[in-house]
Amino acid sequence: MTVLVAGAGPAGLMVAAELALAGVEVAVVDAAPARFPHPRGFTLSARSLELLDRRGLVDRFLAEGPVVPYGMFVPGMGLDFSAMETDHPYVLGIAQNRVEELLEEWLAELGVRVRWGQEVVDFTQDADGVDVVVGDERWRVSHLIGCDGSRSLVRKRAGIAFPGVGATSHGLVADVEADFDALATGEVFVLPRPGYVRIVLEEPEPRSGPVELGYVQELLNARLGREVPLGRALWLSRFSDAARQAESYVRGRVVLAGDSAHVHPPAGAVGVNVALADAVNLGWKLAATVTGQAPEGLLQTYHDERHAAGARVLRTTRAQSLLAREDLSPVRDLLTELSAVANKHLAELVAGVDTRYDARIPGAHPLLGRLAPNFEVRSGGRSTTVAELLRPGRPVLLDEFGGMLIRPDGHVAWVADPETLPAALRTWTGP
Ligand SMILES: Cc1cc2nc3c(=O)[nH]c(=O)nc-3n(C[C@H](O)[C@H](O)[C@H](O)COP(=O)(O)OP(=O)(O)OC[C@H]3O[C@@H](n4cnc5c(N)ncnc54)[C@H](O)[C@@H]3O)c2cc1C
């Protein structure tokens, strides 16, 4: 039976490709008539690049934009990414819609085409499958993955609660044609982009409905105390600092990934990256579940691992968002001083490079649960790398360095101790 993915954003495309790579029949539908051609985000983190590297894709992405070895934890507090322990000690500047196009290309190479303009409108699940209403069609599928964004219908219809902290501040994003120099006075956040500028403005009172250019102009004039005329609007949107997380990422045969499972303040610009990490953690586990090869409870470890990782993202982005407040400048100054000694820790936290999962076997090796470093190894009489061995998306057992079992998502499941190898294999690869 097919696995159905609702939503062709970064989460949906990546998880569908991972399932296709594992030989599982998968379909992807998206309610929108076509990919929205305008980017929301502009960055890929070191962890995303490491994961893409383990599927042989990273060069396609690196060809798209500059890599920058620094970033910002909060305004005024820089991060030096070159201190991170990774093959990719930088952030890649790449428009989100290009990330999606490249993932969609890879998915097509694996034989799956996105069905645009097809909306998941309802579903019911039973012990053996899920009946899904897609537009005016009815599908019977083995699992439904909700990658349908922050307002996820899949999450709501599955009855999965979305607890967290409501919005305390509201903002507007306006991508408009305007004079960058006239705007870049330090009074509003403004980012130059080819042919337009991105303006981010705080909204004094929350409003709903579509954002009008006249309203943006009004808020901008009030903030600047003068008028900088705005030209054509390319994209106008709202955001807030709400931080919420699905109480369960897996409910029976319904699974959530990406923004459908978590929303957080935009500080840090990590949403695409967290979505990709969810998808790579989920893909092989769901594939093993669908093909009947999964050890007991494997799919539940997706919830355990990614819910914990998501909670850290919420905590970090909330801290970043709060620290940007005017009245917290003394705390910010103090942290800026401390960041000189904590730079590596913070950089690896923000980039997701420090992600560590519970290996579920006894052992204290520092690599257990972490992404396996990209060692050079010999395999089949030739020299290769860990990243290359992981390209087919299968587990890898190395007999070099005392031995290492690596999960298909690149995380280390076992190191060196012959006594715990049977337990590690039973836990992660099944009989
Ligand atoms: C202004 C802004 C700037 C950002 N900057 C960055 C950045 O620099 N770096 C970064 O990492 N992140 C950034 N983000 C966050 C990032 O855009 C999101 O976290 C990311 O898009 C989440 O991916 P997703 O696949 O979970 O969901 P989405 O990208 O939201 O995709 C969901 C898809 O589901 C479809 N859909 C919805 N309902 C249904 C349905 N019922 N049936 C079928 N399809 C459906 C939608 O059409 C959509 O295509 C930014 C966000 C904003 C708003």
The ligand as an ORCA input file, in Angstrom:
! r2SCAN-3c Opt
* xyz 0 1
  C       9.513     35.117      6.614
  C      10.060     33.745      6.857
  C      11.432     33.543      6.752
  C      11.965     32.293      6.986
  N      13.310     32.115      6.865
  C      13.859     30.887      7.058
  C      15.266     30.648      6.830
  O      16.026     31.538      6.459
  N      15.740     29.403      7.068
  C      14.937     28.382      7.464
  O      15.427     27.262      7.681
  N      13.583     28.567      7.634
  C      13.042     29.773      7.432
  N      11.678     29.967      7.585
  C      10.819     28.843      8.023
  C      10.451     27.916      6.848
  O       9.900     28.655      5.801
  C       9.452     26.825      7.304
  O       9.827     26.344      8.571
  C       9.424     25.654      6.295
  O       8.839     26.058      5.081
  C       8.655     24.444      6.851
  O       8.606     23.445      5.862
  P       7.393     22.391      5.815
  O       7.707     21.478      4.692
  O       7.186     21.826      7.165
  O       6.086     23.258      5.535
  P       5.730     24.275      4.366
  O       6.956     24.749      3.677
  O       4.828     25.283      4.969
  O       4.925     23.384      3.314
  C       3.616     22.941      3.573
  C       2.975     22.579      2.240
  O       1.757     21.896      2.525
  C       0.771     22.319      1.590
  N      -0.538     22.036      2.206
  C      -1.143     22.705      3.218
  N      -2.308     22.117      3.534
  C      -2.451     21.040      2.720
  C      -3.440     20.027      2.570
  N      -4.526     19.988      3.362
  N      -3.274     19.083      1.612
  C      -2.159     19.098      0.815
  N      -1.201     20.039      0.908
  C      -1.329     20.988      1.861
  C       1.076     23.774      1.356
  O       0.559     24.220      0.107
  C       2.612     23.780      1.383
  O       3.177     23.628      0.093
  C      11.114     31.212      7.347
  C       9.723     31.418      7.438
  C       9.208     32.673      7.192
  C       7.716     32.865      7.265
*
